[in-house]
Amino acid sequence: MAGAPHVLIIVQNLPVPLDRRVWLECQALRARGYEVSVICPKGPGDPGRQLIDGVHIYKYRPAPQAEGLPGYVLEFVYSWLRTARLSLTVWHRKPFQVLQACNPPDTYWALARLWRSRGVRFVFDHHDLNPELFLSRFGQPRGLAQRLQYRGLLWLERMTFRTADRIISTNDSYRAIAMRRGHRRAEDVTVVRSCPDTSVMRPIYSKLAERKPARFTLAYLGIMGPQDGVELVLDVMAELVHQRGREDVHAWLLGFGDCYEDLRRRCTELDLDKVVTFTGRADKGMIADYLSAADVGLGPDLKTPLNDLSTMNKTMEYMAYCLPVVSFDLVETRVTGGDAVLYAESGDVSGFADQVERLLDDGELRLQLGLEGRRRVSTDLDWTAQARNYVSVFDELTGSDGTTSAAKPAKPDTADRHDVAYVDLTDEEELGRFIIERTAPGPAGR
């Protein structure tokens, strides 16, 4: 691949390949013939250098957990300097033609300007709305300090928009902000949704289904931060178990984040330790196991300025595993889920629990929503179409025609396991039985 264009991707908030969107982007570029390098923080036990499926990954030790404004400033400066130094390492291995930065934070436009003197083009992959994140956490700014912080976030965002040669938005709401607040032309902004690759993200006969802790299991998958509403899953479980007396339900919480330990303590305070399992960080194999065995997927994100305009990746991932979903009613979640999701008014724990109970007590409804969800992600929201939109941005910037040798296609999420049996998605009768029971077929069904 000596003549292949080289793309450097920068990520700060998650390691790769744990960041599923970025990993799909890497695979799409590789399949098109690009050489790809990534700079990101280390996850637990990660080495400083990795070569995975042809992608060169450079990792640095993450900054200590930020607390307060000084902590965030320290984290951003530390990460920026470590990333800048590693970008020199990448360049010395092989010069790159395009630098892609994924936010948060909105700070890597400054690095892009430094590399511009070497002819490097800048692509901004717009993952989060940081001004809206501020408003969601703190409300409208009060006092001089908060006003300065909010204006600072707007300025960083504006500089990122201004510096970028091209902007990739995760949905039309983000695209509208790039055009309105960033003053960018429509042709400069391309929507690339964080859709699952449904050829590899698909239900399996999970051995977890054979030893489920209760008849029904609820699943939450994702980051556990202040804006993610995971504490409401605990409130819903308290409502179902302690107030409604349900003894047939258990919750699996997959993921990690700033609120992880607080959530564990809150779970104990609510006397839910026997009916809630925290798995911690979940890899691709774990996600396939748990979402294939669960009965309902949960979207507890509250209606905030950030969440209302953001696409929740977990919703599409639930749908890929034929899971019916309950979510609070958000603008972009409606766009994603359509009629495959049951909605509750934001913050209404009792209403959310009502929708969960509807699904637990109605196998036909679980079947209907599970089938519609899978149909929707595999036809309307599959990564294949998004990958074409994504690589077209780089083709235009580099003048590539995709004629260089392509990498091998993506491997299934369970490709490194030899004990996995996939559900036959073309066998309507068996697929329907699986969605209702979430188990492997018995001897009579083999």
ABEGO torsion letter per residue (X at the ends): XAABBBBBBBBAABBOAABAAAAAAAAAAAAAGBBBBBBBBBBBGBBABBBBGGBBBBBBBBBBBBBEAAAAAAAAAAAAAAAAAAAAAAAAABBBABBBBBOOBBAAAAAAAAAAAAGBBBBBBBABBAAAAAAAAAEBBBEAAAAAAAAAAAAAAAAAAAABABBBBABAAAAAAAAAAAGBBAAABBBBBBBBBAAABBBBBBAAAAABABABBBBBBEBBBAAAGAAAAAAAAAAAAAAAGBAABBBBBBEBEAAAAAAAAAAAAAGAAAABBBAEBBBAAAAAAAAAABABBBBABBBBAAAAABBBAAAAAAAAAGBBBBBBBBAAAAAAAEAABBBBBBGBAAAAAAAAAAAAABAAAAAAAAAAAAAAAAAAABAAAAAAAAAAAAAAAAGBAGABBBBBBBBBAAAABAABBBBBAABAAAAAAAAAAGBBBBAAAX
